[in-house]
Amino acid sequence: MHYFRIHPDLWEDRLLKLKACGLNTVETYVPWNLHEPKQGVFEFSGFADIQSYIELAGKLGLNVIVRPGPYICSEWDWGGLPSWLMTIPDMRIRCDNEPFLNAVERFFAELLGRLKSLQSTHGGPIIAMQIENEYGSYGSDKVYLAKLRSLLTGNGIDVPLFTSDGATQTYLDGGTLDGTWATVNFGTDPDASLDELEKYQPGLPLMCTEFWSGQGMRWGVSHRLRDPKAVAQCLERILARGAGVNLYMFHGGTTFGFMNGGLLLPDGSFSPFITSYDTDAVLNEAGDPTEKYFEFRKLFAKYNPDFDTGLAVPPASAKKAYGEIRLTHAAELIANLGHICDHPVHSPNTDCMEDMGQSYGFVLYRSHMRGPRKTVKLTILRPHDSAYVFINGVFTKKFTRNESDFTLHSELLLADNTIDILVENMGRVNFGHHMQAEKKGITQGLIVNDTHYHHGWEIYPLEMKDMSRLGYKPLDTMPRTPAFLKGELIIEDAPQDTFLKVQHGTKGVCWINGFNLGRYWNALGPQFTLYVPAPLLRKGANTVEVFEIENISDTSVRFTCKPEV
């Protein structure tokens, strides 16, 4: 259960539900890119306040297992690695590389300095820490793993350390480390997986660090649910072996903002994860117990002798369908570039996001071409991930990373023609050996008539952290997209959980009171609503903002009491 995917005001509710299910320990990853968003700038407040989360778990009588990475996977952007690593010379991630390990060392010093007093060896709730994460699915550098172990112990970590990998010899050969306890991850066939682990390290306790009760969802891929009773039967086979087990996920929560990751599939296509991290978990995205919860609770009553079955299960949160509201003001993106980007970058080339110090969001490339010309052929080289081309302010063509041809032919009508290319970062690859280079933007350039690179760009990094200066105007006609739209939700009583649906939109991002809820992509699904936890709302007026990239046919949005995922 990840602190960074749950509103801090709701941590206690989720932890109490975990305890009432019969579990005695909560596990969490630690995303490096959340805690060090800029090199040398550390964040440990709000959603990133891991200390308070661990202290609260201990106060509630729970143990804690911490998985500090530096890589976490977790369907999270670049597996938790900060994008600024890509700008460091000679950088090679997740191996015995001096620039990488120097950066890890600085992060671990900051993180572990806050956690070492919370270990069980010092009277705190932390009982174990993990070295790296599923490393056998990426590499086999034992020197690297040993140096990570030394960084942990050198920063005062003295609780048991462990590794976790897939339950086959190949994964275990790559990801384990002599002298360190090995554990395995799986979702089915527990006996075969535990047998493989037992064969690999006979005589040591068996542990499934990730028992996958469901899976993360990707845009355009239907949501596959696992039968609760079948999953419970699988879980019982683990418990009957006397093995430890961590449920992945007990509660998934939400990947708010732009923090989702993605997969590079065997056919080379890129497939990003959705905003919801429900994962068919034991608690759903809003923290409500599911059928799995009560099936699993019966098992823990049977196999956990310390489980107080008299503990009441906290109720599901109150939900409210606030109904339909109208977005009454709009601000077209291209007309507002100067309001959301103070300092455009001037470069001969189409610099990537990372090279401009940008991690997430969008980037707009602007240049000029002489005309008039009857036709010109433009080829974008390797756009990551979606590119929208505008010529003299008129939308011309869209490209996605998965296409094989990024060429358009267009007439240039004016003597001085403005070329705008908006590129969306849809999340970086978070798993496998494809992770090494995941820069975003136009990664190689623009070719004109198969002849030469086009040079001379004005580049607008758009992380969209502050929209307070947007030039919103009252809506009298539908705006030209991409555009921001704004309205108000009036709440008369205490706020309750709700779900936002941009039912007339195609693809975009939503904010509530300035908080980035995440992406919607109605053209693909399977997610059609965004979870709005009650603590993000307030009594009275609430500002709702929508950035629609492609097309919106009506300015109404709807708040419902049920998710559509």
FILOVEX-490037 format. One record per atom (N, C-alpha, C, O): x, y, z. Coordinates in steps of 0.05 Angstrom, whole numbers, plus 5000, padded with zeros to 4 digits. Layout:
! residues N
XYZ
...
This chain:
! residues 565
501749775000
500050005000
501850255000
503350295019
501750414979
503650624975
502650894985
500550994976
504051015003
503351275015
502951484993
501251664996
504551464972
504551674951
502151654932
501951824914
500551454934
498151424917
495551464933
493451414923
495851554958
493551594975
493751874988
495851954996
491552014988
491552275001
492352235031
491252065044
494252405041
495152365069
492952355090
493152225110
490752505085
488552505104
487152235105
485652185124
487652065086
486251805084
488151575092
487251345091
490651635098
492451415106
491351245129
491451005128
490351375150
489551225173
487151045167
487150815176
485251135151
483050965143
483950715129
483050495134
485850755110
486750525094
488450335112
488150085109
490050435129
491650265147
489850105167
490349875172
487750235177
485950095195
484449875180
483949665192
483749915155
482449705140
484349475135
483549245134
486949545130
488949325127
489149165152
489148915151
489249295175
489449145200
486948985206
487148755216
484649095200
482048955204
481748715186
479948545190
483348705165
483148475146
484748235157
484448015148
486448285177
488048075189
490948085182
492447895188
491848295170
494648335163
496148475186
494948635201
498748425189
500248545210
502448725201
503848845217
502748755174
505048905163
504049055138
502548945122
504949295134
504549445110
507149485095
509249535108
507049445069
509549485053
509149725035
506949775026
511349865030
511250085011
513750114995
515950075005
513450184969
515750274954
516350564961
514850694976
518650664952
519450944955
520351044928
522350964917
518751224915
519451324889
521451554890
520851774900
523851504881
526051694881
525151954868
525752174877
523751934845
523152174829
521052354843
520852584837
519552244863
517752414879
519352564900
518752794906
521352434911
522852544933
525252724925
526152894940
526152684900
528352864890
527552944861
528852864842
525553114859
524553194832
526553344815
526653314791
528253504828
530453634815
532953544830
532953504854
535153524815
537653434827
538353604852
538753844849
538653474875
539453614899
537153754914
537553874934
534653734903
532353854915
530553634926
529453474910
530253614952
528853384964
526153474975
525753694984
524253284973
521453334981
520553104999
520452874991
519753185024
518752985043
516253085058
516053055082
514553225043
512053325056
509653245040
509953155017
507253285051
504853215037
504752925029
505152745046
504152865003
504052594993
506852454996
506952214996
508952605000
511652495002
512652465030
514952405035
510852505050
511652495078
511752205088
510052115103
513752055079
514051775086
514451735115
513451535126
515751915129
516251885158
513551875173
513151695189
511752065167
509252065181
507551815175
506151715192
507751725150
506351475142
507251235159
505651085169
509851205161
511050985176
510451015206
509750815219
510651255216
510051305245
507151235250
506451125271
505351315232
502551255236
502050955236
500450855252
503250815217
502950525217
503850395243
502550225254
506150485253
507050385279
505150445302
504750285319
504050695302
502150765322
499650595322
498450535343
498950495298
496550325295
497250025300
495449855297
499749975307
500449695314
501349525290
501249285291
502149655268
502949515244
506049525241
507249725247
507149305231
509849305222
510049435194
507949465181
512449515186
512849635159
515249505145
517349465157
514949445120
517149365102
517449595082
515549675069
519949685079
520549905061
522249805037
524149645040
521349885013
522749804989
523750064975
522350184959
526250154982
527150414974
528450434947
529350654939
528350224932
529450224905
532550204905
533650044919
533850364888
532850614875
530850584853
529550774845
530450334843
528450284823
526150134836
526549964853
523650214828
521350084841
519349954822
517549804831
519549994796
517549904776
514850034782
514550274777
512949884793
510449994804
508750144784
507050304792
509150094758
507550234738
507750534741
505850684735
509950624751
510550904758
512651004738
514350854729
512551264733
514251384712
517251304716
518351354738
518351174696
521151084695
521850914720
524150914729
519850774730
520350594753
521350744777
522750634794
520651004779
521451164803
524151304799
524851474816
525551254778
528151394773
527551684764
525751724748
528951884775
528552164766
529652214738
531752114731
528152364722
528852394694
531452554691
532852534670
532252714711
534752864708
537152694707
539352784700
536952434715
539252254712
540152244683
542552204677
538252274664
538952254635
540852484626
541952464604
541052694641
542752924633
545552904644
547253064637
546152704660
548752674672
550552524653
549852304644
552952624646
554752494628
555452204637
555852164661
555752024618
556651754623
554751594641
555551404654
552151674643
550251544660
549351284648
548551264625
549451074664
548250814658
546750734683
547950694704
544150694681
542450634704
542650344713
543250164696
542250294738
541850034750
544249844745
543849614738
546649944748
549049784746
551249924761
550850144772
553549794762
555949914776
557050134759
559250114748
555550354759
556350594744
556750824764
554950884779
559050944763
559751144784
557751374785
556851444806
557051494762
555051714763
552351634775
551151784791
551451394768
548951294779
549151244809
547451334824
551251104817
551451044846
551951294862
551151304886
553351494851
553751744866
551051874871
550551984893
549251874851
546651994855
544951834875
543551944891
545151564873
543751394892
544751454921
543151464940
547351474923
548451524950
547351774963
546751774986
547151994947
546052244958
543152214966
542252314986
541552074949
538752034955
538451854980
536851924998
539951634981
539751465004
540451605030
539251555051
542451775029
543251925053
540952095063
540452105088
539552225045
537252385053
534952215063
533752275084
534352005049
532051835056
532551685081
530951695100
534751535082
535251355104
535951505130
535451395152
536951745127
537351905151
534751965166
534651995190
532551965151
529852005162
528651745172
526751745189
529551515163
528251265169
529751085189
528550915201
532351135193
533850935209
532850925238
533050705250
531851145249
530851135276
528150995278
527250935300
526950945255
524250815254
524450515251
522450375248
526950405251
527250115249
526449975275
526650095297
525749725273
524949565296
527249535315
526949505339
529749545305
532149525321
532549775338
534249785356
530949985332
531050235348
528350295360
527850525368
526650095362
524050135374
521850225355
519650295363
522450225329
520450315309
519150085295
519549855303
517450135275
515849925262
517249795237
516249585228
519449905227
520649795203
522049535209
523949535226
521249315197
522449055203
524248945181
525748765186
524249065157
525948965136
526049175114
524249355111
528149165097
528449335074
529349165050
530848975053
528549255026
529249105002
531549244988
531849484988
533249074975
535349174958
534449164929
533548954919
534449394916
533549424888
530749314885
529249324905
529949224861
527249114858
527148954832
527649054811
526448694835
526148524812
528548554793
528148584768
530948564804
533248624788
533848414767
535048474746
533048164772
533447954753
531847984728
532247844708
529948174727
528448244703
529848464687
528848544666
532148554697
533548764683
536548694679
537548734657
537848604700
540748564698
541748344716
540248194728
544448334718
545648124734
548248214747
550148054752
548448474752
550948604762
551048564793
549848724808
552448364802
552548304830
554248524845
553748574869
556148644832
557748854845
555849084851
556049204873
554149154833
552149364837
550349304861
549949474878
549249054862
547548984884
549048994911
547949084931
551548904911
553148914936
553649204945
553649254969
554049384926
554449664933
551949784944
552049954962
549649704933
547149804944
546749704973
545949854991
547449454977
547249345005
549049505023
548349565046
551449575014
553349725031
552250005036
552750115057
550950125016
549750395020
547550385042
547350565058
546050175042
543950145062
545150115090
544450255108
546949925093
548149875119
549850115128
549950175151
551250245108
552850475115
551250715124
552350895137
548750715118
546950935127
545350855151
543250975157
546250645165
545050575191
542750375189
541350345209
542350245166
540250045164
541249785175
543149665164
539949685196
540849435208
538649225212
538949035226
536349275199
534249075199
534948885176
536548945159
533648645175
534148455153
533748585125
531848735121
535548515107
535348605079
534548365062
535048135068
533248425039
532348205021
532248304993
532348544987
532148114974
531548174946
528948044938
527947864952
527748134916
525248004906
525447994876
526248184863
524647754865
524847704837
522647514828
521247394844
522347484802
520647284791
521647004799
523946964806
519746814800
520346554812
521346354791
520246134788
523446424776
524746234758
527746264762
528746464773
529246064753
532146074757
533446314744
535246424755
532446384720
533646614706
533346864722
535347014725
530946924732
530647164748
532247154774
533547354781
532246924787
533646904812
536646914808
538047034825
537646804786
540546814781
541347114777
543547184786
539747264764
540447544759
540047724783
541647904787
537947684799
537247874819
537947824848
537648004864
538947584854
539647524882
542547594888
544147644870
543147594913
545847674923
546647494945
545247454965
549047374943
549947194964
549947324991
550847554993
548947185011
548847295038
546347465043
546147575065
544547485024
542147645027
539747465022
539647325002
537747495039
535347335037
533847395010
533447625003
533147184996
531747214971
528747154975
528046974990
527047304961
524147254961
523247264931
524747334913
520747184927
519747164900
517047304897
515647354916
516347364872
513847494865
512347324845
513547224826
509747294849
508047144830
505147194835
504347324855
503447104817
500547134820
499046874818
496746854827
500246674806
499046404803
501046194809
503446244812
500045944811
501745704815
503745744838
506145724834
502745794862
504545854884
506345624892
508645674900
505445374890
507145154898
509645134881
511845094891
509345164855
511645154837
513545384843
516045344843
512545614848
514145854854
515645824880
518045874882
514245734901
515545694927
517545464926
519645464940
516945254910
518845034907
521445134895
523645054903
521245304875
523645414862
525245584881
527645564881
523945734898
525345894918
526645714938
528945764946
525245514947
526345324967
528745184956
530645134971
528645114931
530944984918
533345174916
535645094919
532745424912
534845624909
536245694935
538645744936
534745694957
535945754983
534545575004
532845665019
535445325005
534245135024
534645215053
536745315061
532545175068
532745215097
532045495106
531845545130
531645685088
530945955095
527945995093
526645855077
526846195107
523946235106
522946305078
524346435063
520646215071
519446265045
517846525047
516346575067
518046695026
516646945026
515847024997
517547014979
513347084994
512347204969
512047504973
510147594987
513947654963
513947944967
511748084952
510748294960
510947974929
508648074914
506847844905
507547694887
504647814918
502547634909
500547804893
499047954905
500547764867
498947944849
496047854849
495247664836
494448004864
491547944865
490148074841
487748024837
491548234825
490448354801
492848464786
495048374789
492248664768
494448774752
493749064745
491449144744
495849214739
495549484729
494249494702
494549314686
492749704697
491249734672
492649934654
493850134663
492449884627
493650054607
491450164589
489350044584
492050404578
490050524559
489650344535
491550244523
487150304528
486450144505
486449844509
486049694490
486849764534
486949474541
484649424560
484449554581
482949234554
480649174572
481649074599
483648944601
480049144619
480749074647
479948784653
477648714652
482048624659
481548344665
481448304695
483348364710
479148204705
478748164734
479347874741
478947694725
480347834766
480847564776
478547494795
477747654811
477647244792
475447154809
476347144839
478447024845
474947284857
475847304885
476247024898
478246994913
474446834893
474746574906
477246424895
478546294910
477746454869
480046324857
482646444868
484546294874
482646704871
485046834882
485446754912
487646714921
483246734926
483446644954
484446364957
486046304975
483746184939
484845914939
487845914934
489245764947
488646084917
491546114911
493046224936
495146124943
491846424949
493046534973
493146324995
495146315009
491146164998
491145955019
493445765015
494645665034
494145694990
496345514985
498945634995
500745485003
499245894993
501646035004
501746015034
503745935046
499446085046
499346085075
499645805087
500845765108
498545605073
498845325083
501645225082
502345045097
503345345066
506245275065
507745415088
510145365091
506445585103
507845725124
509545955113
511246055127
508946045089
510446265076
509246535084
506846555090
511046735084
510047005087
508947105060
509747005039
507147295062
505947395036
505247685039
504147775059
505847835018
505048115016
503148134992
503748044970
500848254997
498848284976
499448524958
499648744968
499848474932
500348694914
498048704893
498048544875
496148894896
496149094917
493949024937
491848914930
494349094963
492149094981
490349334974
487849304973
491649564970
490149804961
491949954942
494150034949
491049984917
492750104897
492650404897
494750534894
490350524902
490150814902
490150924874
489050804855
491351154871
491251304846
494051414838
495551514855
494751394813
497151514803
496451794794
496051844770
496351984813
495452254807
497552394789
499852314787
496652604775
498452764759
499452614734
497952474721
502052664728
503252544704
505152324712
507052274697
504752174734
506751994744
506451704735
507951534744
504651644716
504351374707
506751294690
508051454677
507251034690
509350914672
508050794648
505850854640
509650624635
508650484611
510450244605
512550214616
509550084586
511049854578
511849874548
510349984532
514149774542
514849734514
514449444507
515849264517
512449384491
511549114486
513448974467
515049104453
513248704465
515048554447
515048644418
517048624404
512748754409
512648844381
513749134378
513649244356
514849244400
516049504399
514149734405
514949964405
511549674409
509649884414
509749974443
510349814461
509050224448
509050344474
506250344485
504350424471
505850254510
503150224522
503150344550
504050214568
502150584553
502250724579
499950624598
497850534589
500450654623
498550574644
496550804649
497251034645
494150724658
492050924663
492551064690
494451004705
490851254696
491151414721
490351244745
491851254765
488251104744
487450934766
489450714771
490450584752
490050664797
491750434804
490150234820
491150114839
487650204813
485850024827
487049734826
487049604847
487949644803
489249384799
487549144808
488548934814
484849184810
483148964820
483948884848
484148644854
484649084864
485849044890
483748964911
481348954906
484748914936
483048824958
481249054967
478949014973
482449294969
480849544972
480749674944
482849674931
478549774936
478449904910
479750184911
480750264932
479650324889
481050584887
480150774908
481850934918
477650774916
476550954936
476950844964
475950964983
478350614967
478850504993
476650335005
476650285029
474850244989
472650084999
473249784997
474449694977
472549625017
472949335016
471449204993
469149274988
472749024980
471548874958
470948594967
471448524990
469848424950
469348144956
471948004964
471947834982
474148074951
476747964958
477448014988
478547845001
476748254997
477448325024
476248125044
477648025061
473748055040
472447875060
473247585055
473347435074
473947515030
475047245026
477747215039
478347015052
479447415036
482147405048
481947425079
483547295093
480047575089
479847615118
479247345131
480247285153
477647175118
477046915129
479546745131
479946595150
481346775111
483846625111
485746715133
487046555146
485946975136
487747085157
486747015185
488346975203
484046995188
483046905214
483846615219
484146535242
484246465198
485046185201
488046145205
488845975221
489646315192
492546265192
494146465208
496446425213
492946685217
494346885234
493346855262
491146955268
494846725280
493846675307
493546935324
492246935344
494947145315
494747405329
492547585320
492247805330
491047505300
488947675288
486647695307
485447495315
486047945314
483747995331
481248025313
480748235301
479847805310
477547805292
475247985301
473348025286
475448085325
473448265335
473748555324
472048725329
476048605311
476448865299
474248925279
473748765261
472949155282
470949235263
472249335237
474249475237
471049255215
471949355189
470849635185
468449675185
472649835181
471650115177
469850125152
470349975133
467850285153
465850295131
467050415106
469050555106
465750365083
466450495058
466050795061
464250885076
467550945046
467251235047
464551315035
463451185017
463551545044
461051655033
461751765005
463751895002
459951714986
460351814958
457951994951
455751964962
458452184934
456252364926
456452414896
458652484885
454252394883
453952474855
453152764855
450752834858
455052944851
454453234851
453153324825
452153554823
453053144806
451553204781
453253354761
455653364762
451853474743
453053614720
453653904726
451954044737
455953994718
456554274719
457454364691
458254204674
457354624687
458154734661
460854874664
461255034682
462654824645
465154964643
464655224629
463855224605
465055444642
464055704632
466155884620
465556074607
468755814624
470855974614
472955804599
473155564605
474355924581
476355774565
478755944559
478656184559
481055804555
483555934547
484955744528
485755524535
485155834503
486455664483
489455654488
490755864494
490655424485
493455384492
495255564477
496955704489
495055564451
497055704435
496956004440
499056144439
494656114447
494456394454
495456454482
495756684490
495956244498
496656284526
499456174534
500056134557
501056124514
503656004519
505256174539
506556074557
505256434535
506756614553
505656624581
507056714600
503156524586
501956524612
502656284628
502456284653
503556064615
504155824630
507055734625
507955524635
508555904611
511455854608
512856124606
512756264586
514256194628
515456454630
518056474612
518656694602
519356254609
522056264596
522256044575
523355834580
521256104551
521655914529
524655884523
526256064527
525355644513
528155584507
528555624477
527055534461
530655774470
531455814442
533755634435
535855644448
533355464415
535355264409
535255214379
533155234366
537555144367
537555064339
536054794335
535054744313
535854634356
534754364354
532254334370
531554504386
530854114366
528454044382
529353904407
529253654409
530254054427
531353944451
529253774465
526853844465
530153554478
528353384493
527553524520
528953704529
525353424531
524553534557
526753534578
527353734591
528053304580
529953264602
532353454599
533453554619
533153524574
535353704569
534653984576
536454154578
532154044580
531254314588
530454324617
529454524627
530954104632
530254094660
527354034666
526454084688
525953924646
523053864648
522753564652
524053404638
520953474669
520553194674
517953094662
517852864651
515753244664
513153144657
511453344641
512353574637
509153254631
507253424619
507553434589
507653234575
507653684578
507653734549
509953914542
511154054559
510653924517
512554114507
511554204479
510754044463
511654464474
510854574448
513354684434
514754854445
513854594409
516054684393
514954874372
513054804357
516055114370
515155314351
517455394333
519655454342
516955404307
518855504288
517455644265
514955644263
519055744246
517855884223
519055784197
521455704197
517455784176
518355704149
517455904129
515256004130
519255964110
518556154089
516556024069
516655784064
514956194057
513156104037
512656344018
514256534017
510556324002
508756094000
509955863985
511655903967
509055623991
509855373977
507355203972
505655193990
507255083949
504954913944
504854663961
502754573970
507254563966
507354323984
510154303996
512154363983
510154214021
512654164035
512253904050
510053844061
514253734051
514253484065
515753514091
518153584091
514353464113
515553484140
515553204153
513553074153
517853134164
518152874177
519152914205
521353014209
517552834225
518452854253
519952594260
518852374256
522352624270
523952394277
523552314307
524352464325
522252084311
521951964337
520552154358
521852234377
518052214354
516552364374
515752184397
514751964393
516252274422
515552124446
513752294463
514852464477
511052264464
509752024455
507552084435
507151934416
506052304438
504052384419
504752664409
505452834425
504452714383
505252974371
502853084355
501652934339
502253334360
500053474346
501353714331
502553884343
500953714304
502153914287
500154124280
497854064271
500854384283
499254604275
500854784257
503154854262
499654864234
500855044216
499255304214
496855294207
500555524222
499155784223
496655764241
494555874235
496955614263
494755594283
492655394277
490755354293
492855254254
490755064246
491754784250
493954714240
490254614264
491054334268
491354194241
489554214224
493554054238
494153924212
494353624214
493153484197
495653514234
495953224236
496853144264
498253294278
496052904272
496952784297
498552544291
498052384273
500652504307
502352264306
502552144334
502452284354
502851874335
503451744360
506051584357
506851504335
507251544379
509851404380
509751134366
511751044355
507451004366
507250724355
506950714325
506950494314
506750944312
506550944283
509350894270
511350944283
509350814245
511850774231
512651004213
514951034205
510651174206
511151404188
510251654202
507951684210
512151844205
511552104218
511752334199
512952544205
510552294175
510852484153
508152614147
506052484148
508252874141
505853014131
506653194108
508953284106
504753234090
505153414067
503153644071
500753604077
504153894068
502354114073
503154354054
505454374046
501154514048
501654764033
502254984053
500955004074
504255144047
504955374063
503955624049
505055704029
501855754060
500455954045
501656234049
501256414032
503056274071
504056544078
506956574072
508456384067
507856824072
510656884069
512256784093
514556694091
511056814117
512256724142
510256534155
508156624165
510856274156
508956074166
509955974193
512255904197
508055964212
508655864239
508055574242
505855484236
510055424250
509755134254
509855084285
511755144298
507654974295
507554904324
507154604325
505454484312
508754474342
508454184347
508254144377
510154184392
505954054386
505453994414
505953694419
504753534406
507753634438
508453354444
507653294473
508253444491
506253074476
505452984503
507152754512
507552554498
508252784536
509652564550
507552394563
506152484582
507152144554
505151964564
506151784586
504751594595
508651834596
509751664618
512051504607
512051414584
514151464624
516551324615
516351024621
515050944640
517650874604
517750574608
518750514636
520750624645
517350344650
517950284678
518950004684
519449924707
519349844663
520049564668
521649454645
521149514621
523649284652
525149134631
527649274621
528349494630
528949144602
531549244593
531249474573
533249574563
528749564568
528349794549
528550064564
528050264551
529150064589
528950304605
531250504601
530950734608
533450414590
535950564591
535550854582
536551044596
534250904559
533951174549
530951224543
529851094526
529751404558
526851454555
526351754554
524651854568
527851894537
527452184534
524852244520
523852084504
523752474526
521152554516
521252814500
522952984504
519452834480
519353064463
519852964434
519452734428
520753154417
521753074390
524652994394
526353174397
525252744394
527852644404
530052664384
532452654391
529452704358
531552724338
531352964319
533353044308
529053074316
528853314299
526653304278
525053114277
526553514261
524653534239
526153554213
527953724210
525453374194
526753374168
524853494147
522453434147
525953674130
524453804109
525053684082
527353674074
523053584069
523253484041
525453274039
526853264019
525753104059
527752884059
530552994055
532252844045
531053244061
533553374054
535253454078
537553384080
534053614095
535653724117
534053754142
531553764142
535453774165
534253844190
533254134189
534654304178
530954174201
530054454204
531054554231
530554434251
532454784230
533554904254
532255164261
530955294244
532555234287
531455484296
528755454310
526655484297
528855384336
526355324350
526055494375
527955554389
523555564381
522755684406
521155464420
519055384411
522055374443
520955144456
519655224483
520955354499
517155134487
515655194511
515254944528
513554774522
516854914550
516354684568
513754744584
513454954595
511954544584
509354584596
508854364617
507554164611
509854404641
509354204662
506654244675
505554074688
505454474670
502654534678
502354504709
500354384718
504154624723
503954614752
502354854763
501354844785
502255074747
500855314756
499355434733
500555534714
496755424734
495055544713
493755804721
491855894709
494755924743
493456154754
493556394736
491956584740
495456404717
495756634700
494456594672
494756764655
493056374669
491756334643
489656554637
488256644655
489556634613
487656844605
484856734599
484056734576
483556634619
480856524615
478956744606
478956974617
477256674587
475156854578
472456714579
472356474575
470256864583
467656724583
467156584556
467856694535
465956354558
465356194534
462856294520
460756304532
463156364494
460856414478
460656224455
458556154445
463056124446
463155914426
465155704435
466855764453
465155464424
467055254432
469855344425
470355444402
471755314443
474455394437
475855204418
475054974414
477955314405
479655144388
481454984407
482855104423
481554724403
483354564420
486054544407
486354574383
488154504424
487954454453
487254704468
488054924462
485754664489
484754894505
484154804534
483654574540
484355004551
483654974579
480755074582
479955274571
479154924598
476455014604
476155004635
477254834648
474555194645
474355224674
471455264682
469855394668
470655144705
468055184716
468255154746
470355134758
465855164760
465755144789
463854934797
461654904786
464654784817
462954594831
462354714858
464154764874
459754754864
458954864890
458054634908
456354474901
459354624932
458654414951
457454554976
458654734988
455154464984
453654605005
454254475033
454054615053
454954225033
455454085059
458353985060
459954065043
458953815079
461653705081
462253545055
460653385047
464653585043
465253445018
465353145021
466053045043
464653005000
464752715000
466252624974
466552774955
467252374975
468652264952
466752284928
464352254930
467952324904
466352324880
468152244856
470552204860
467052234833
468552154809
467852344786
465452404781
469852454773
469452654752
469552524725
471352364719
467552584708
467452474681
467252704661
465352864662
469152724643
469052914621
467752774598
469152684579
465152754599
463752564581
463752654552
463352484534
464352904546
464253004519
467153054508
467453154486
469152984524
471853034516
473052784503
471852564503
475452814492
476852594479
479352504494
479652264500
481052694500
483552624514
484652874528
484753094516
485452854553
486453084567
487153034596
487652804604
487053254611
487953254639
485953414655
484853614645
485553344681
483653494698
484953574724
486753444735
484153814734
484953914760
482553984777
480554074766
482853944803
480854044822
482254224842
484154134855
481454464844
482754664862
485754664858
487254684878
486654634833
489454644827
490954384829
493354374823
489554174839
490853914842
490453744817
488153724808
492653634807
492553484782
491453204788
492753034800
488953144779
487752884783
488852674765
488752434771
489852754741
490952554722
489652584695
488252774690
490152384678
489252394650
486552244647
485852064662
485152334627
482852174616
483452134586
484852284574
482351914575
482751854547
480251694538
480351454535
478151844534
475551714529
475551554502
473951374499
477351634484
477451494458
478451214461
477951044443
479851154483
481050884487
479850734511
479350504509
479550874533
478750734558
481050554567
483250584556
480650384587
478150304599
477250494622
475150444634
478750704628
478050884649
476551124638
477451254619
474151184650
472551404640
471851604662
470551804656
472651544686
472251734708
474851774723
476551594723
475251994737
477552044753
476652074782
474752214789
478051924800
477351924829
478052194841
480252294837
476152304856
476552564870
476152504900
473852504909
478252464915
477952424944
476852674958
477552894950
475252634978
473952854992
475853065002
475253305001
478252995012
480053205022
480953405001
481953615009
480653344976
481353544955
479253754951
479653954938
476853704962
474553884959
474154054983
475253995005
472554264980
471954435003
469054525001
467854534979
467954595023
465254705024
465254975009
466955145014
463255014992
463155254976
464055204948
463454994936
465555394936
466355384908
468955224905
470855274919
468855044885
471254884878
471754924848
469954904832
474254984842
475055034815
475654774800
477254614809
474354744777
474754504760
476054604735
474954774721
478354484728
479654554703
480254314686
480954104697
479854334660
480154124641
481954224619
481554434608
484054064612
485654124589
484953914568
485853684570
483453984548
482653804526
484553844503
484854064493
485853624495
487853634474
486653624446
487553764428
484653454443
483753384416
481053504408
480853664389
478953424422
476353514414
474353494437
474353294451
472753694441
470653694461
468153804449
468154024437
465953654451
463553724436
461553874453
459653994443
461953874480
460154024498
461654094523
463553954530
460954304536
462554404559
461554314586
462354414606
459854114586
458954004612
460653774621
461553614604
461153754647
462453514659
460653424681
458953564691
461153174690
459253054709
460852934733
462952814729
459752974757
460852844781
458952624789
456552674794
459952374790
458252144796
459152014822
461252074833
457551824831
458251684856
459451414851
460051264869
459751334825
460851074818
463051104797
462751264779
465150954800
467250964780
466550824754
464850634755
467750904732
467550754707
470350684699
471750834686
471150444708
473850344701
473550054693
475549924687
